[in-house]
Amino acid sequence: MSEFTHIDEQGRVRMADVSEKPSTLRIALAQAVVSMKPETFENIRNQRVKKGNVLETARIAGIMGAKKTSELIPMCHPLNITHVQVDFFPDESKNCIRIEAGVRIIAQTGVEMEALTAVSVAALTIYDMCKSSDREMKISDICLLEKSGGKSGTFKRSEK
């Protein structure tokens, strides 16, 4: 079983040991999409949601989510993230908001999970703030778009 990074010789789970890995610049970019009713989309865009500014609240939640990833995902290392950016791309033709989160660090392990957590928490926050008027919102397309740094090199998704 020793070929597995998260399982020891006795088959017990463990956190991967990254002590011997060099610290390098690691960057990850992830996305999520929240689809909604046209009126919900307009209420968000025109800041008419009763709970307040949906996108700015979701931005803060996404940043907090990235910072708390190791508390949520059991085998993630606690990281000293150097930058998190959460952006929103409203699409009026589809009544959806695409969320992107970019995370940067100089470390021995990557930040893919932090970027994915950031978009997930931002999407859940949009849902939470708008659920009283639109319970049919859908969160989809959560995925890694790009990552760089580390031994495995660069990855770039072919389609967004």
C-alpha positions, 0 to 999 in steps of 0.5 A, a space after each residue: 500500500 505504500 504507493 498511495 500518498 494518503 495511506 500508510 503501510 497498515 492501510 490507515 489514512 494519513 496526510 501526505 508528507 510534503 516536507 522534502 518538496 521544494 517551495 514554489 509559486 503555486 497558482 490555481 483557478 477554479 469556477 462554479 456557475 449559479 443558474 437562477 430565475 430571470 427575476 432573481 438574476 435582476 434582483 442580484 444585479 440591481 442590488 434588490 435582494 432583501 439580505 443585502 449585496 449578494 455578490 460582495 457577501 459571496 466574495 467575502 465568503 469565497 475568500 473565507 472558504 479558501 482560507 478554511 479549506 484545511 478545516 473542511 477537507 480532511 487531508 488538506 494541509 493548512 496553508 499560508 495563502 498569499 492571495 485569493 481573488 473571487 470574481 463574478 461574471 453575470 450572463 444575462 442570456 442564461 440568467 446565471 453567474 459564473 464565479 472564478 476564484 484564483 488562489 496563490 501561494 509559495 509553498 510545498 503543496 498546491 492550492 487547487 482545493 482552496 480555489 475549488 472551495 472558494 467558488 463552492 462557498 461563494 456559490 452557496 452564499 448566493 443560494 443562501 441569500 436568494 433562496 427565499 425567492 428562488 429555491 430552484 437555483 442550481 449550482 453547477 460546473 464546479 471545476 479546476 480551470 488552471 493550475 501551475 507550480 509543483 512537480 506536476 507542472 501546468 494544467 489548463 482546462 480545454 473548455 470553460 
